[in-house]
Structure formats: structure tokens, C-alpha cells
Amino acid sequence: MECKPSSSSTNLVDQLVCPGDVVLDLSSMTNQTIKLGGGLRQDCDVISVMKAGRLRFSKPNKYWVENSQKRYVPHPEDSVLGIVVDSRSDNFLVDIKGPALAFLPVLAFEGGTRRNIPKFQVGTLLYVRVVKANPGMNPELSCTDASGKAAEFGALKDGYMFECTTGLARTLLSSPTCPVLDALGKKLSFEIAIGLNGRVWVNAASPSTTIIVANAIMNSEALSGVQQRIMVEKLLQRIL
């Protein structure tokens, strides 16, 4: 889709929008590609809103509507946490909290060949990338980035996985670093993987640290940045 973002779309970024609102007019736009995320659709020459929430924009060219919901709608290039539910000769069936199970081809790994097919047990937690997500079809996943490298994708061992809203997941992945993660990172050592499908995995050296991080994240959604930092300090005082 070739277009140049208009001033009206810029004015609506980070604002509340409702179904039917027009956020982009394509009729007078040229020379720039934009990407549409969840909550937006193209109707002829306009981009309109499909669900209520806040219009978000990420550089260089992606727009989407963010809201707090537990239902996840897959979109290409989303990083998600999936759970293996079945293993077949050519692919793994993975639950990503979407309308349908996704499939992960056995060759969708860095250097994947028929000789080194990974073996995942049912229940294995994976950090994967959505490659294809077409209506009426099972989404396709990959354990590599767009360049074919494994990067951070693959099986997540040990740790603790919990679920949150998709809105909170996007907030945790935002830049600059979300206040709750910034405050936790200054005091505690832990690993974290966040899926846009509303799943979060945390791993730390001690169970108490894992519990503190998980509780802080789950309690942060309705708090401001300052309130998140205060909440983290209070949680830390209980264990230090």
C-alpha cells in the first residue's frame, strides 16, 4: 500500500478512536508505504477503525488500534508465546490464543533440515514469530527472524508463564522501556519474553524474584508510570 501519512492521522495518534472513525485518506497520498495493524481496515481510499481503543504509531510506518482485551488476533510479524499441542511429520500445532491453532513447520528454524528436525513435547513453550495470518486460515509461525536467524526465538525452558491483556503486552514492549520493567531491572536480575498475544514468560535465579516480577507486571496495567515505580518499591521492600 503506497501512501503518505496525513496530518489528520498524526493528530489522532495516541487518541481514543471508535469504530467507523477515518484515520487515513489515501486518495491524496503517494510515495510512502504504511503497514496496518490490528483494529484498522481499508475501505476504498480510506483507512477506518474497526474496534475502540487508542490509535498507535510506530516508526517508520505502522499504525494500529490498541485496547485491553484477552482475545488475540494474529498479525504478520507479531512475536508471540505459543504452546505446542500436537506434533506431526511436517509441522507442530501451536496454541497462540488465536481463533485457530497455528502451525510451525519443522524446517522453520535456523539451518533447519530434515536431518536436524527439533523434537518438542506437548506443552513446550515457544517464542515464535507470526509469518502468515490470513482470515479463515491457520496462522503460520517461524522460529527465525526475517533474515532467517534464530535471534531470540525458540523454546523457553524453566521459568513461569502467565497471561495478561494484549494492551498490557504492547505496553511492556514499548519504547522507551515501560516504567515497571525499568524499575524492576534496576533492582533484580531476570529474563523475560513478552508475546503480543498476551503471554509473558519470566525466569529468575530464585522463585521469589520470579513471583515479584510477575506480580508487579500484572498489577501495573491501570497505574501511571510514577505509580508503577512506587508499587515496585513496595513489593521489593517485602523481600529485601
SVG drawing of the C-alpha trace seen along z (x, -y; Angstrom):
<svg xmlns="http://www.w3.org/2000/svg" viewBox="-19 -18 41 56">
<polyline fill="none" stroke="black" stroke-width="0.4" points="0.0,0.0 1.6,-3.3 0.7,-6.4 2.0,-9.3 0.6,-9.8 -1.6,-12.8 -1.8,-15.5 -5.2,-14.1 -3.7,-10.7 -0.8,-12.3 -3.3,-14.3 -5.2,-11.1 -2.1,-9.1 -2.4,-8.2 -6.0,-9.4 -9.1,-7.4 -10.8,-6.2 -14.1,-4.4 -15.4,-2.0 -16.1,-4.0 -13.5,-6.8 -11.4,-7.6 -7.7,-7.9 -6.2,-8.0 -7.3,-9.3 -5.4,-7.5 -6.8,-9.5 -4.1,-12.2 -1.2,-10.2 1.8,-8.9 5.4,-7.8 5.4,-6.0 4.4,-2.6 2.4,-2.1 1.5,1.0 -1.8,1.6 -2.0,3.5 -5.0,4.7 -8.2,2.7 -7.8,1.0 -9.1,1.8 -9.0,0.3 -12.3,-0.8 -11.6,-2.0 -9.5,-5.1 -9.8,-5.4 -8.4,-3.6 -11.0,-3.3 -11.2,-1.9 -12.8,1.5 -12.6,1.5 -12.5,-1.1 -9.1,-1.9 -6.1,-4.2 -4.6,-4.8 -0.9,-3.9 2.0,-4.6 5.5,-3.1 8.3,-4.3 8.7,-4.1 5.3,-3.3 2.9,-1.1 -0.5,-2.1 -2.8,0.0 -5.5,-0.4 -4.5,0.7 -7.0,1.8 -7.2,4.0 -8.6,7.4 -7.6,11.0 -8.6,12.2 -5.7,12.2 -6.0,11.7 -2.8,12.8 -0.9,10.4 2.2,11.0 5.5,10.1 3.9,10.4 6.2,12.1 4.1,14.4 4.4,17.1 2.9,20.4 2.3,23.8 2.8,27.0 -0.4,29.0 0.5,31.7 3.4,32.9 3.1,34.0 5.5,35.1 5.7,31.7 4.8,29.3 3.9,28.6 0.4,27.4 0.7,24.5 -1.8,22.6 -1.2,18.9 -4.5,17.8 -5.9,17.0 -9.2,18.1 -7.4,21.2 -4.3,23.2 -1.2,22.1 1.3,24.4 5.1,24.3 6.8,26.0 9.6,28.4 12.0,26.6 11.2,23.1 14.3,22.9 17.8,21.5 19.6,24.1 16.6,26.4 16.9,29.5 15.3,33.0 18.3,34.3 18.0,32.0 14.3,31.6 13.7,30.3 11.7,32.5 9.2,30.7 7.0,32.4 3.3,31.4 3.2,28.5 6.5,27.0 6.5,23.2 7.9,21.5 8.8,17.9 7.8,17.6 7.1,15.1 3.9,15.0 4.7,15.3 1.3,15.5 -2.1,14.7 -4.9,14.8 -8.7,14.8 -10.1,18.3 -6.7,20.0 -4.4,21.3 -1.6,18.8 2.0,19.9 4.8,19.5 8.6,19.4 11.4,19.7 13.6,17.3 13.6,13.5 13.0,12.1 16.7,12.7 16.5,16.4 18.4,16.2 17.2,17.7 17.7,14.5 15.7,14.7 13.2,17.3 12.9,20.9 11.9,23.0 11.6,21.3 12.8,23.6 12.0,23.4 10.6,20.1 6.9,19.1 4.4,18.1 1.3,16.0 -1.3,14.3 -2.3,10.6 -4.3,8.4 -2.9,7.7 -2.9,4.0 -0.6,4.6 1.7,6.8 2.1,4.0 2.8,1.5 5.5,3.8 7.2,3.9 7.0,0.2 10.0,-2.1 11.3,-3.7 11.2,-0.9 8.0,-0.5 8.3,-2.0 7.5,1.2 10.2,3.1 12.7,0.3 12.2,0.2 12.4,4.0 15.5,4.2 17.4,1.8 17.0,3.9 16.5,7.5 18.2,9.9 15.7,11.8 14.9,13.0 11.6,12.1 9.9,12.9 6.7,10.9 4.2,12.1 1.8,9.7 -0.8,12.4 -0.9,11.6 1.5,14.2 4.6,13.3 7.4,15.6 9.7,14.8 12.7,16.7 15.0,15.8 17.5,17.5 15.0,17.6 11.3,18.3 10.7,15.2 12.2,13.0 10.0,14.6 6.9,14.0 7.8,10.4 8.3,9.7 5.1,11.4 3.0,9.7 4.4,6.3 3.6,6.7 0.1,8.0 -0.6,5.1 0.8,2.4 -1.8,2.1 -4.1,-0.5 -1.2,-2.5 0.6,-5.6 4.4,-5.5 5.0,-7.1 2.6,-4.7 4.3,-1.7 7.6,-2.7 6.1,-3.2 4.4,0.2 7.7,1.9 9.5,0.3 6.8,1.5 7.0,5.0 10.8,5.1 10.7,3.9 8.8,7.0 11.6,9.3 14.7,7.2"/>
</svg>
